[in-house]
Amino acid sequence: MVLAWKQARNRTQPDPHYQAMLRYKEVPQWWYLVLFALCFFAGLAVNIIGETTLPVWGYIISLLLGSFIAPFSCILYGLYGSGVATNQISKMVAGAVHPNLPLANLFFASWSHQVILLAVNLANWLKVGQYTKVPHRVMFATQIYGTLLGAGLNYAVMTIIVNSQREILLDPQGNNIWSGSIVQSLNSQAVTWALAKQMYGVAGRYLIVPLGIVIGLAIPVFHWGLIKLIPRLKEWPINTALIVAYSGINYYGNTSWIWSSIAVGIFSQLWLRRRLPRIYNKYNYLIGAALDGGSQLVIFILSFAVFGASGTAHPFPTWWGNPSGNPDHCL
């Protein structure tokens, strides 16, 4: 991280994509400072006027916590194209700082985690802009425009879906299209971490949850120790942190997306990258961005035209690929 910071300050980063971007005017630092000030005071106003029960000092601490974690998350994502979820750390700190205040816990974790999530997403797309040679200032303006447009569009779509699918979203089970499980889990976690001493303490029923962080930390250390004892293990490119992090994803919801992701990943990163590196280097990132944008557009259209986001659903015919029960063919 220190080396990357020095290379950025001195403009000595050897990456050819970075060097090619030096022809464009860089975004002045004061643009980011002004944007930060506007967002900080806007968030402060929302926090106070919204009666979140989160004190101003708690709001500031949540932003500082997110700012501390964000660089490490960006480094992980830059190195491996993936990261380790840190939203539970925000909730743990919130429970320790604001005990018995579930609403304050919810907003503390939201402010803190959004700093991390948005930092990774914005850095990711800045990197895509670098690969596609979009000027720095154009990317800056585009990201602000996209963020504001997305906020308004997401709020409008959310309001329509919540009003039209209210009963299903309130059902803990949901169905194979609509589910409020993620929002319900955020609410449940805010309540439980506000009662952290009773729920997750030594005498609590769920002590294993905070111990999970200790276990997750110990596994990479154990792997590192094995490499010291058996140096040949270093030849195996295994990242135990990512393995442990992703091992807990498959316990809820649909899982069919995992197999399609694995198929696309193997084709892109294993076959195409090795067999046709010229085509991979020229088109892979462009195709990836196109697939992301296309998927979101198709989901938006299907949600309203087929899945009943506006009230009336027009379901697809039932067949092997679209069973009447669980779409993953799980019993």
Residue pairs with C-beta under 8 A, 6 or more apart in sequence:
1 71
1 75
4 13
6 12
7 13
7 14
11 22
13 19
17 130
17 131
17 133
18 130
20 133
21 130
21 133
21 136
24 135
24 136
24 137
25 135
25 136
25 137
26 136
27 136
27 137
27 140
31 140
35 144
40 63
43 59
43 63
43 111
44 56
44 59
47 54
47 56
47 59
47 107
47 111
48 56
52 103
52 104
52 107
53 101
53 103
53 104
53 107
54 62
54 98
54 101
54 103
54 104
54 107
54 108
54 111
55 104
58 97
58 98
58 104
58 108
59 107
59 108
59 111
61 93
61 97
61 108
62 90
62 94
62 107
62 108
62 109
62 111
62 112
62 115
63 111
63 112
63 115
65 89
65 90
65 93
65 112
65 115
66 90
66 111
66 112
66 113
66 114
66 115
66 116
66 119
67 115
69 86
69 89
69 115
69 116
70 115
70 116
70 119
70 120
71 119
73 83
73 84
73 86
73 116
73 119
73 120
74 119
74 120
74 123
76 82
76 83
76 84
77 83
77 120
77 123
77 124
78 123
78 127
80 239
80 242
82 242
82 246
83 120
84 241
84 242
84 245
85 245
86 113
86 116
87 109
87 113
87 116
88 189
88 213
89 213
90 108
90 109
90 112
90 113
91 105
91 109
91 189
91 190
91 193
92 193
92 196
92 210
92 213
93 108
93 112
94 104
94 105
94 108
94 109
94 112
94 193
94 194
95 105
95 193
95 194
95 195
95 196
95 200
96 196
97 108
98 104
98 105
98 108
98 194
99 194
99 195
99 196
99 197
100 194
100 195
101 194
102 190
102 191
102 194
103 190
104 194
105 190
105 191
105 193
105 194
106 186
106 187
106 190
109 186
109 189
109 190
109 193
122 143
125 139
125 143
126 139
126 143
128 285
128 289
129 136
129 138
129 139
131 285
132 285
132 286
132 289
134 142
157 300
157 303
157 309
160 309
160 310
161 169
161 178
161 303
161 309
162 169
164 308
164 309
164 310
164 311
165 178
165 308
165 309
168 174
168 175
168 178
168 179
168 180
169 178
169 179
169 180
169 183
170 180
171 180
172 181
172 184
173 179
174 180
174 181
176 254
176 326
176 327
177 307
177 308
178 307
179 253
181 252
181 253
192 199
192 200
192 206
193 199
193 200
197 204
198 204
199 205
199 206
200 206
200 207
200 209
200 210
201 207
216 241
216 244
216 245
219 240
219 241
219 244
220 240
220 241
222 240
223 233
223 238
223 240
226 233
227 233
227 234
249 258
250 258
254 326
254 327
254 328
255 328
255 330
256 327
256 328
264 291
268 280
268 284
268 288
272 279
272 280
272 284
273 280
273 284
303 309
304 310
305 314
306 313
306 314
306 315
306 316
307 313
308 314
316 322
318 324
323 329
